[in-house]
Amino acid sequence: MQVKNPFRIAETPVFVPAVLKNKLTDACARIIDVIKPTRFSGTY
């Protein structure tokens, strides 16, 4: 059975509560802080 969507899958909206968005943003910033130093730049 094939279902027709009114929009393409890549355009599917995702609704994220503000609290979760803030936690994800903070987690991403912390990950970037860890991998940003030169020890992860590929030159060992």
Jmol script that loads the backbone (N, CA, C; Angstrom):
load data "model"
ATOM      1  N   MET A   1       0.836  -1.173   0.000  1.00  0.00           N
ATOM      2  CA  MET A   1       0.000   0.000   0.000  1.00  0.00           C
ATOM      3  C   MET A   1       0.885   1.241   0.000  1.00  0.00           C
ATOM      4  N   GLN A   2       0.640   2.143  -0.919  1.00  0.00           N
ATOM      5  CA  GLN A   2       1.427   3.370  -1.014  1.00  0.00           C
ATOM      6  C   GLN A   2       0.571   4.550  -0.588  1.00  0.00           C
ATOM      7  N   VAL A   3       1.094   5.343   0.307  1.00  0.00           N
ATOM      8  CA  VAL A   3       0.362   6.497   0.832  1.00  0.00           C
ATOM      9  C   VAL A   3       0.957   7.766   0.242  1.00  0.00           C
ATOM     10  N   LYS A   4       0.101   8.656  -0.243  1.00  0.00           N
ATOM     11  CA  LYS A   4       0.582   9.934  -0.772  1.00  0.00           C
ATOM     12  C   LYS A   4       0.647  10.947   0.364  1.00  0.00           C
ATOM     13  N   ASN A   5       1.821  11.565   0.500  1.00  0.00           N
ATOM     14  CA  ASN A   5       1.990  12.622   1.487  1.00  0.00           C
ATOM     15  C   ASN A   5       1.781  13.967   0.812  1.00  0.00           C
ATOM     16  N   PRO A   6       1.209  14.935   1.526  1.00  0.00           N
ATOM     17  CA  PRO A   6       1.038  16.265   0.943  1.00  0.00           C
ATOM     18  C   PRO A   6       2.353  17.043   0.850  1.00  0.00           C
ATOM     19  N   PHE A   7       3.427  16.499   1.398  1.00  0.00           N
ATOM     20  CA  PHE A   7       4.731  17.140   1.354  1.00  0.00           C
ATOM     21  C   PHE A   7       5.798  16.074   1.214  1.00  0.00           C
ATOM     22  N   ARG A   8       6.959  16.484   0.760  1.00  0.00           N
ATOM     23  CA  ARG A   8       8.067  15.536   0.631  1.00  0.00           C
ATOM     24  C   ARG A   8       8.596  15.180   2.020  1.00  0.00           C
ATOM     25  N   ILE A   9       9.111  13.991   2.166  1.00  0.00           N
ATOM     26  CA  ILE A   9       9.603  13.522   3.465  1.00  0.00           C
ATOM     27  C   ILE A   9      10.678  14.462   4.017  1.00  0.00           C
ATOM     28  N   ALA A  10      11.544  14.985   3.150  1.00  0.00           N
ATOM     29  CA  ALA A  10      12.611  15.879   3.596  1.00  0.00           C
ATOM     30  C   ALA A  10      12.050  17.180   4.189  1.00  0.00           C
ATOM     31  N   GLU A  11      10.802  17.463   3.899  1.00  0.00           N
ATOM     32  CA  GLU A  11      10.198  18.681   4.409  1.00  0.00           C
ATOM     33  C   GLU A  11       9.278  18.426   5.597  1.00  0.00           C
ATOM     34  N   THR A  12       9.352  17.245   6.147  1.00  0.00           N
ATOM     35  CA  THR A  12       8.509  16.908   7.285  1.00  0.00           C
ATOM     36  C   THR A  12       8.891  17.776   8.483  1.00  0.00           C
ATOM     37  N   PRO A  13       7.972  18.529   9.030  1.00  0.00           N
ATOM     38  CA  PRO A  13       8.307  19.381  10.177  1.00  0.00           C
ATOM     39  C   PRO A  13       8.547  18.554  11.436  1.00  0.00           C
ATOM     40  N   VAL A  14       9.440  19.027  12.245  1.00  0.00           N
ATOM     41  CA  VAL A  14       9.712  18.399  13.531  1.00  0.00           C
ATOM     42  C   VAL A  14       9.492  19.467  14.596  1.00  0.00           C
ATOM     43  N   PHE A  15       8.613  19.177  15.517  1.00  0.00           N
ATOM     44  CA  PHE A  15       8.309  20.128  16.571  1.00  0.00           C
ATOM     45  C   PHE A  15       9.032  19.691  17.840  1.00  0.00           C
ATOM     46  N   VAL A  16       9.939  20.523  18.290  1.00  0.00           N
ATOM     47  CA  VAL A  16      10.768  20.208  19.454  1.00  0.00           C
ATOM     48  C   VAL A  16      10.432  21.214  20.553  1.00  0.00           C
ATOM     49  N   PRO A  17      10.094  20.726  21.732  1.00  0.00           N
ATOM     50  CA  PRO A  17       9.825  21.646  22.844  1.00  0.00           C
ATOM     51  C   PRO A  17      11.063  22.498  23.147  1.00  0.00           C
ATOM     52  N   ALA A  18      10.847  23.705  23.617  1.00  0.00           N
ATOM     53  CA  ALA A  18      11.946  24.641  23.894  1.00  0.00           C
ATOM     54  C   ALA A  18      12.970  24.058  24.868  1.00  0.00           C
ATOM     55  N   VAL A  19      12.507  23.340  25.874  1.00  0.00           N
ATOM     56  CA  VAL A  19      13.426  22.758  26.860  1.00  0.00           C
ATOM     57  C   VAL A  19      14.369  21.753  26.184  1.00  0.00           C
ATOM     58  N   LEU A  20      13.817  20.895  25.329  1.00  0.00           N
ATOM     59  CA  LEU A  20      14.640  19.917  24.624  1.00  0.00           C
ATOM     60  C   LEU A  20      15.586  20.608  23.658  1.00  0.00           C
ATOM     61  N   LYS A  21      15.100  21.618  22.947  1.00  0.00           N
ATOM     62  CA  LYS A  21      15.952  22.371  22.014  1.00  0.00           C
ATOM     63  C   LYS A  21      17.149  22.967  22.755  1.00  0.00           C
ATOM     64  N   ASN A  22      16.905  23.530  23.926  1.00  0.00           N
ATOM     65  CA  ASN A  22      17.987  24.122  24.713  1.00  0.00           C
ATOM     66  C   ASN A  22      18.984  23.070  25.170  1.00  0.00           C
ATOM     67  N   LYS A  23      18.495  21.899  25.567  1.00  0.00           N
ATOM     68  CA  LYS A  23      19.390  20.818  25.987  1.00  0.00           C
ATOM     69  C   LYS A  23      20.225  20.322  24.817  1.00  0.00           C
ATOM     70  N   LEU A  24      19.604  20.184  23.635  1.00  0.00           N
ATOM     71  CA  LEU A  24      20.339  19.730  22.456  1.00  0.00           C
ATOM     72  C   LEU A  24      21.387  20.760  22.039  1.00  0.00           C
ATOM     73  N   THR A  25      21.022  22.033  22.079  1.00  0.00           N
ATOM     74  CA  THR A  25      21.968  23.092  21.719  1.00  0.00           C
ATOM     75  C   THR A  25      23.155  23.101  22.674  1.00  0.00           C
ATOM     76  N   ASP A  26      22.895  22.942  23.956  1.00  0.00           N
ATOM     77  CA  ASP A  26      23.964  22.900  24.954  1.00  0.00           C
ATOM     78  C   ASP A  26      24.862  21.687  24.738  1.00  0.00           C
ATOM     79  N   ALA A  27      24.258  20.538  24.476  1.00  0.00           N
ATOM     80  CA  ALA A  27      25.043  19.321  24.238  1.00  0.00           C
ATOM     81  C   ALA A  27      25.926  19.479  23.002  1.00  0.00           C
ATOM     82  N   CYS A  28      25.379  20.067  21.952  1.00  0.00           N
ATOM     83  CA  CYS A  28      26.170  20.286  20.726  1.00  0.00           C
ATOM     84  C   CYS A  28      27.342  21.218  20.997  1.00  0.00           C
ATOM     85  N   ALA A  29      27.100  22.273  21.751  1.00  0.00           N
ATOM     86  CA  ALA A  29      28.179  23.211  22.087  1.00  0.00           C
ATOM     87  C   ALA A  29      29.276  22.515  22.887  1.00  0.00           C
ATOM     88  N   ARG A  30      28.892  21.642  23.796  1.00  0.00           N
ATOM     89  CA  ARG A  30      29.892  20.910  24.591  1.00  0.00           C
ATOM     90  C   ARG A  30      30.692  19.948  23.729  1.00  0.00           C
ATOM     91  N   ILE A  31      30.031  19.287  22.802  1.00  0.00           N
ATOM     92  CA  ILE A  31      30.737  18.376  21.884  1.00  0.00           C
ATOM     93  C   ILE A  31      31.725  19.159  21.034  1.00  0.00           C
ATOM     94  N   ILE A  32      31.304  20.301  20.523  1.00  0.00           N
ATOM     95  CA  ILE A  32      32.200  21.136  19.714  1.00  0.00           C
ATOM     96  C   ILE A  32      33.401  21.583  20.538  1.00  0.00           C
ATOM     97  N   ASP A  33      33.185  21.937  21.805  1.00  0.00           N
ATOM     98  CA  ASP A  33      34.297  22.331  22.673  1.00  0.00           C
ATOM     99  C   ASP A  33      35.313  21.210  22.843  1.00  0.00           C
ATOM    100  N   VAL A  34      34.848  19.965  22.829  1.00  0.00           N
ATOM    101  CA  VAL A  34      35.750  18.822  22.994  1.00  0.00           C
ATOM    102  C   VAL A  34      36.523  18.527  21.716  1.00  0.00           C
ATOM    103  N   ILE A  35      35.847  18.569  20.569  1.00  0.00           N
ATOM    104  CA  ILE A  35      36.514  18.168  19.329  1.00  0.00           C
ATOM    105  C   ILE A  35      37.228  19.316  18.619  1.00  0.00           C
ATOM    106  N   LYS A  36      37.038  20.541  19.073  1.00  0.00           N
ATOM    107  CA  LYS A  36      37.653  21.692  18.426  1.00  0.00           C
ATOM    108  C   LYS A  36      39.169  21.788  18.648  1.00  0.00           C
ATOM    109  N   PRO A  37      39.703  21.391  19.795  1.00  0.00           N
ATOM    110  CA  PRO A  37      41.154  21.500  19.995  1.00  0.00           C
ATOM    111  C   PRO A  37      41.942  20.761  18.918  1.00  0.00           C
ATOM    112  N   THR A  38      43.185  21.172  18.751  1.00  0.00           N
ATOM    113  CA  THR A  38      44.026  20.616  17.674  1.00  0.00           C
ATOM    114  C   THR A  38      44.287  19.130  17.824  1.00  0.00           C
ATOM    115  N   ARG A  39      44.136  18.566  18.987  1.00  0.00           N
ATOM    116  CA  ARG A  39      44.410  17.122  19.124  1.00  0.00           C
ATOM    117  C   ARG A  39      43.455  16.263  18.293  1.00  0.00           C
ATOM    118  N   PHE A  40      42.335  16.840  17.855  1.00  0.00           N
ATOM    119  CA  PHE A  40      41.400  16.111  17.016  1.00  0.00           C
ATOM    120  C   PHE A  40      41.460  16.563  15.564  1.00  0.00           C
ATOM    121  N   SER A  41      42.443  17.355  15.214  1.00  0.00           N
ATOM    122  CA  SER A  41      42.508  17.913  13.865  1.00  0.00           C
ATOM    123  C   SER A  41      43.114  16.947  12.852  1.00  0.00           C
ATOM    124  N   GLY A  42      43.539  15.796  13.284  1.00  0.00           N
ATOM    125  CA  GLY A  42      44.117  14.820  12.364  1.00  0.00           C
ATOM    126  C   GLY A  42      45.629  14.844  12.362  1.00  0.00           C
ATOM    127  N   THR A  43      46.236  15.782  13.079  1.00  0.00           N
ATOM    128  CA  THR A  43      47.696  15.829  13.191  1.00  0.00           C
ATOM    129  C   THR A  43      48.072  15.359  14.594  1.00  0.00           C
ATOM    130  N   TYR A  44      48.589  14.160  14.671  1.00  0.00           N
ATOM    131  CA  TYR A  44      48.913  13.587  15.974  1.00  0.00           C
ATOM    132  C   TYR A  44      50.392  13.619  16.216  1.00  0.00           C
TER     133      TYR A  44
END
end "model"
wireframe off; spacefill off
backbone 0.3
color backbone group
